[in-house]
Amino acid sequence: MPDRLPTRRPTAVVIGASAAGLFTAAVLTEFANVTIIERDRLPDGPEPRRGVPQTRHAHLVWSGGVNAINELLPGLTDAAVGQGARLVRIMGDMISRAPNEVWFRRFLATHHRNLVCSRDLLDSVLRDRVLTHEHVTLQQATATGLEGDATRVTGVRAYRADQEFTFPADLVIDASGRGSHAAQWLATLGLPKATEREVNAGVTYATRLFKAPASAGDNFPLVNVQANPAKAPGQGGIILPIENNQWLVTLAGTRGGEPIADPDAFVPFALGFADPVIGQLLQHAQPINDVVTTRSTANRRRYFEKMKHWPDGFMVMGDAVAAYNPVYGHGLTVAAQGAIAVRNVLRTKHITAPGTTRQLQRAAARPVAAAWDLAVGQDAFYPGAAQTPPTPMERFLARFVDKAVETGARNPRAMGALLDVMSMEKPATRLFSRDMLIPMLFGPRTPHLQGPPLREEERAVIHPC
C-alpha cells in the first residue's frame, strides 16, 4: 500500500495587527501558516502607534476576556502583570457609580477580575507572543482589495513602497478596525451591502496621564463614574491606576457637555460632575502629558453574519464587524472570545471546506451581539443617538437592568449575577436567575450608598495632610 501523500498546510492572511487580528492569528496557527498584513510600523515595546489613536484612552479587559485570553494564550496575562498590569477585583478594588447613579458596594465575594494597564503595554505583550510564533509572518503593507469572486475569496491585494503585491490565501480575515473596507470590497465582488446600524451618543473623550499622588500607594482602586443617559448631557470619567505609578484618566461628555483639549480645563471639567470624586482626586496629581481627545466613539455594527450570500475563504473580525462606545470596555473581550469561536469551528471543519467561513462569521457574531446589547442598551437613550427611538422592549429591558443594578449594588449574590453578564462570562439570561430575582423581589432593602465608598486611607488622597 503506497504511503499517504503529505497534505499542504493551508495559508491564511490576517489584515491588521490589531488585538482582534493578533488573537485570531494566534488561533489560526493551529490550522495554517499565517501572514499578517499591517499598514503601520509596529513599535518594539509598549508605545502608541499612529493607526490606533484610541490606544491613548482608557482600556480594560473584563473577566470574560481575561478567561478567553488565558485559554488562547496561556501565561499572557501573567506576562502583562509582570510588567506592571494589575488584576483588579470587581468591585472590591473599584469605586464605581452606575449610569443610574447608584454606587456599588465593594463586595469581595465575587471571583471577577479586570485586567488593567495601558493599551500600549497589553498590545506589546500580545505582539511579543504572537509575532514570534513559527507559523506567523508579518508583512508591512496596505491591503487594497480582495482576489476572487462572489463565491470564494482567494487572496488579498496590497501595496508597499509603490509596489503592488498579491497574497494568495485559503482564508482571509479582515481585522483592520473601524476603518475597514470589507463592505466595499465585497461589493466589488458582486455581493450586496450588509445591513448596518449606528447608535451614536455623541461622546467625546479627553484623556491625560498623571503621576499618582504619593499618598495613593501601590494598590489604589480604579475609580469609575458613569454618565447618566437620563440626564443629558451625560458626563463621566475613569481613573485607571496603571503601570509605572501612573493614573490614566479619561473624561467623557455627550453632545452639549463635551470635554475639550485645554489642559487648564481638564480637572475643572471633572469637578463639575454630579459627584466630583474624580476631580477631587486629581487636584493633587501631577500631569505628565497633554490632553488627547477623540470623537470616534459611536456604536457601529455591520451584520455580515445575516447576509444571504457569503463567499468561502473570507471573514471579518473585531471592530471591522462592530465597534462600541469604549466606555463599556468590551472591545478586547469580544476580540478574544471571537477568536475562541473561530478556533472551535475550525476544530470541526476544514478551512477550505464549503460553508466554513459562513459558519465562522456566525460563530464570531455571538460575543459581538452580547456586547452590542450591553452598549446600545445605555447609549440609545441619549438624545439624537439613533434614527429611531428605543423600542418598548428596549425600554423594558433598560428598566430591568436598572433594577438589577440597584439590587446588585446592595446584595452580593445579585452582584455576582450582574457581573457575570457585565463581564461577558455568561449571557444576559443570567439576570433572570434566582440569584438576581429572589433578592430583587424579596431581599432585604439595604440602603443605597450616598457617596463613593472610599476607605479612610483612600480619602486621604483628596485631603492630604
Beta strands, then each sheet from edge to edge (+ up, - down):
strand 1: 11-15
strand 2: 33-38
strand 3: 60-61
strand 4: 86-89
strand 5: 94-97
strand 6: 113-116
strand 7: 136-140
strand 8: 142-148
strand 9: 153-160
strand 10: 163-168
strand 11: 171-174
strand 12: 196-199
strand 13: 204-211
strand 14: 222-225
strand 15: 235-242
strand 16: 246-253
strand 17: 286-287
strand 18: 292-294
strand 19: 299-302
strand 20: 314-316
strand 21: 322-323
sheet 1: 7+ 2+ 1+ 11+ 20+
sheet 2: 3+ 6- 4+
sheet 3: 5+ 14+ 15- 16+ 13- 17+
sheet 4: 5+ 14+ 15- 16+ 13- 18+
sheet 5: 8+ 9- 10+
sheet 6: 12+ 19- 21+
end
